[in-house]
Amino acid sequence: MPSKKFYQSVKAKEESIICLACNHHCIIENQKTGKCGVRKNNNGQLDLLVNNKLIAFNNDPIEKKPLFHFLPGEESFSISTLGCNFSCDFCQNWDISQTPKEQKEEDIYWGEKWPPQKIIDYCLKNKIKIIAYTYNEPTIWVEYALEVMKLAKKEKMKNVWVSNGYFSDFTLKAIAPYLDAVNIDLKSFSEEFYQNICDAHLEPVKNNIKKVFELGIWEEITTLIIPQLNDSDEELLAMARFLKDISKDLVWHLSAFYPAYKMINIKPTPLETILRAYNLGKKGGLNYVYTGNILNADSESTYCPNCQKMVIQRMGIQLIENKLQKNQCPYCGYQITGVFD
């Protein structure tokens, strides 16, 4: 049963609980779930409906997360449960993330049983060094994820989260000792976008991007570029400058949108829009900007900020060549920021 520490009783409301996992801080009445659809109040106790259950598990290159400056070329065991604390109209994994909100609990297939030790044993058997908590938001199954993370750390494996950045301070403090890297979505720089399209708020995400960086956890940022919604020069440049003010070495991935879920009538992001965003990221002062969901080897590869020569070549999420020598550019000796050993 999940730990009691990620929720507490609400004295003013009998048998209601307040969830501490994410920044929604849902007050959940008895026999109801929070916004995520998987954290249920069962007579005043939190019942994690996805505990020990995976709906998706695959072996992926770490570049797919995407993480380009964290152990390039390594394989990760990528795992996911059902549910999400966001309701993004453009969700690419909506069949995983939104199912608990759209179907009755008794009608849902919650996944295959994978207790934490089974995940670790699989990775050891297959010599996989990284576990990625991805496809849906790991914050909503933090108790389950945390048990896996603790076991992984004992085996000297790496833990990687792919997150919408809406975790609470309580959750961040709990996972920080075991978290090696995270990719956080910065979906827009507009509060209106977050409220109307994601059912969330912008400021907690911005604050968490800063907090993760300050904790020294390796961090990369992803923005899905959606035509007419978050692709203006003004907004893209504002995002780039926000990230640069944290660190000019903060990695920014700019991904092309493809129609999905409730946004099937919006056309895919044109290549020229993605390349314009890429150039704005560079103009905003960031050293490492990448494109995604399109094939463009030039903008998917890593260049030395000092001598401008290619030091890591990629095609899509495939690593072609890593020329780095102990994190250093082989041409000028400049230290490339990241975790490469």
N, C-alpha and C positions, 0 to 999 in steps of 0.2 A: 504493500500500500504506500502511495506517495507520502513524503514527509509533510508534517503539519505546518512547517515553517513558511510555506509559500501561500498561506492564507490565515485569516484570523476571524474570530466571531465579531458580529456587529451587535453590540449591546442594545441598541435602540430598536433593532428588528429581530424578533425571536426566530431562531434557527437560520437566519441569514448570515452569509459570510462575505468577507471582502477578499478578493484574490489579489495577491501581491506579486504575481509573475510579470505583468507588463504594465505599461503606463495608462491603460484603460482603468485599472483598479476597479474592476467590475464588482458591484454589490450583487451577489447571487442569492436569490430566494431558494427555499427548499425545493428540491427536485427540478431545478432549472440549471441551465449552463450559462457561462459567460459569453461574450461576443465570439469567442473562438469556437464554441460548440463542443468542446471536449473536456472542459473543466466544470464538473457538475457538483452541486451542493446535494449531498445525500445525508439528510437529517443532521445538518450542521457540520458535516465532515466533507472535505474535498475528495471527490472521486475522479481520478484521471482516467477517462474512458479509453485512452490510447496507451495506457501503461503496458510496457512489454510487447507492444503490437506494432509491427512495421507494415505499411501499405506499399512501400517501394524501397528497394535496395539494389544497388548496382555498383560495379567497379568503373570509376570514371578517372580520367586524367585530372590532376589538380587544376589544370588550366580551364576546365569546364565550369568551375565554381562561380565566377572566374577569379583565380588567384594567379598572377603572372610573376610575382616577385617572392613567392613562397615555395621552395623546393620544386623548381621547374622540372617537369617530366615525370614526377612521382605519381603513382596510382593512389586513389583514395577509395575507401569503401563508403559509398554515399547512402545515407539512410533517411527515412521520412515516415512520419505518421500522418493521419488525417487531421484536417482542421487548420485554421489560421485566425489570428486576431485582427486582420485586415479583411476588407471586402472589395479588393481592387477590381474595377470593371474590366480591366485588360488582362487579368491573371492568366498566365500561360499554363499553370497547373491547377486550374479551377476545379477539375474533377477530384483532386486530392484536397485542396484547401477549403472548398465550400460545401462539400458533401454533408458534414454534420449539421450545417445550418439549413439544408434544403430537404433532408430526409428525416423520417422518424428514427429514433435511436434503435428500435427493435428491427428496423429494416436494413440497417447499415452493416456492410461487411467491414469490420474494423481492422482487419489485417492478419498477417501471419505472426505466430508467437515467436518473439525473439528476445528472451531475457538478456540482460547486459553481458553475462558471461558467454553466451552463445555468439554474440557479436565479436567479442574479443578473440574467442577461439577460432572463428572464421578468419579473422585478420592474421592471426599467428600462423594458421595452416597455410594461408595463401601469401604469406610474407608481405602483407600490406601494412605500411607504416603510418597511414593517415586515415582517420575516420572523419567524414564530413557529414554534418547535421544540416540537411538541405532539402530542397524541393518544396517543403512547407516551412512555417516559422518554428524554429526549435524552442523559442521562448515558451510556447504554450504547452510543451511537454518537458519542461526544464527538469522536473524531478527524475524522469526516466533518463533524459540526456545526461544529467549530472552523474548518475550512477555508472553509466557507460564511460564517461570522461575520467572518472576517478580510477576505474580499472585500467583504462587505456594508458593513463599516466604512469601507473605502476609497471607497465610493460614497455615504457619508453616510446609509446606511440604518440602521434600528434593529433590534437583535436581542432577541428575547423568548423566554424559556424557560417552559414549563409543566412543573413538576417535582414528583416525590415527595419531593424534598429529601434524597436519600440519596447525593448526590455526595460524593466524597472531597475532602480539603483540596487534594490534588494537582490534581484537576479544577477546583475552584473557583478556584485560583490561575491556572490556564491560561485559563479563560474570562472571568474578571473584567474584563480590559481591553476586552473586546468585548461584554459583556452589558449591555444597557440596562435591562431589567426582567425580573422573574421572578414567577410565581405558584407558591407552594409549597403542596402539600397537607399539612395537619395532620389526619390521618385520625382520630385519637383522642388522648386524653391517658392512655391505658392501655398499658403494656408488654405486657400479656396480649393485648390486641386486636392490636397490631402483630405479635406472634409467631404467634398462632394464625390470624389472618385474612389477614395480608399477607406472612408469612415474612420479617419484618424486625424492627427495633428502634426504639423511640421516641427515645432520647436523641440519636442522630446527626441526626435531623430537627430537634429543638429547637435543637441547637447550630448547625446550618446556617442556621436562621431568624435567629439572632442574628448570625452571621458575615456573612451577606448584608447585613443592615441596617447593620452597622458599616462595611462597604465602601462604603456610599453608593449601592448599586444599588437602583433603585426596586423595591419588593417588596409583594405582596399575598398574602393567605393564604386558602385555601379548605378548608372542612370539609364533607364529605358527611354529612348527618345520617341515621343508620340507626336505625329504631325498635328500642328495647330493647337496642341495642348501644353507642351513644355519645351518647344523647339525654337523659341525666339532668341535672337542674339542677346537681348537684355538678360533673360533668365539664365541662359547657359553661361554667360560671362559672370553673372552674380554667383552661380554655383562654383565656378572655377576659382573665383577670388575668395570665397568662403573657405574652400579646401586649402588654397594656397596660404591663407592666413594661419591655418593650423600647421601645415608644413608643405613646402614646395615639392617635397618628395612623396606626398600622399598620392597613391596610384588611383587614377580615375578611368573607369571603363564606360564607354558610351555604346549602348546596344541598340540595334534596330528593332523596331516594333513590327510584329505581324498580327493580323486580326485574330482575336480570340475572345471567348466568353461573351461579354456584353458589348464588345467593341468590334464586331465582325464587319461593320460597315465603314470602318476607317481603313484607308489604304496603308500598305506597308511603308515604312520610312524609306524615302529615297536615299540612294548612296550619297548624293551631293549634300543632303542634310547631315548625315553622319560625319562626313568629312569636314563640313563647316563647323560642326560641334567640336570635332577633334582640333581644328585650328584655333577655335575660341578657347579651348582648354589650355593650349600652349600659350596663347596670347594672355590668358589670365595668370600665367606665371608658373604653371605646373610642369615639372620635369618629365613625368611619366603619364601619358595619356594614350588610351588604346580604344580601338573600335571593336565591336562584337556583333554577332549575328549576320555578318557579311564577310565575304572573302576578300581581304585586302592585306596582303603580306606586309606591305610597307607600314600600315598603321596598326598592325598586330604585333610587330616586332619591337624589341627594346633597343634604344639608341643611347649611347653615352652622352649625358648632358654637357660634358666638357669638350669632347672632340667630335661629337655627332656621328660617330661610326656605329654600325650595327653590332651589338654584342650578344643578343639573343634573337634568333630567327624563328618565327612561328608562321604557320598557315592555319588559320582558324584556331582551334584549340590544340593543334598538333605542334609539339616542339620539334623543330627541324635541327637546330644547332645552338648550343650554349657555349659561347666562347669565354665566359668569365673565368678568371683565375682567382679563387678565394675572394669572391665578391668584387674583384677589380677589373676594370677595363683592360684588355690585353694590349691596347694601343697606347694609352696614356697613363694608366695606373689609377684613374679616378675610381673612387669607391662607389659602386652602385648600391643604392639602398635596398635592403631586402633580406630575406632568410634563404640563403642559397646552399648552405651546408647541411 
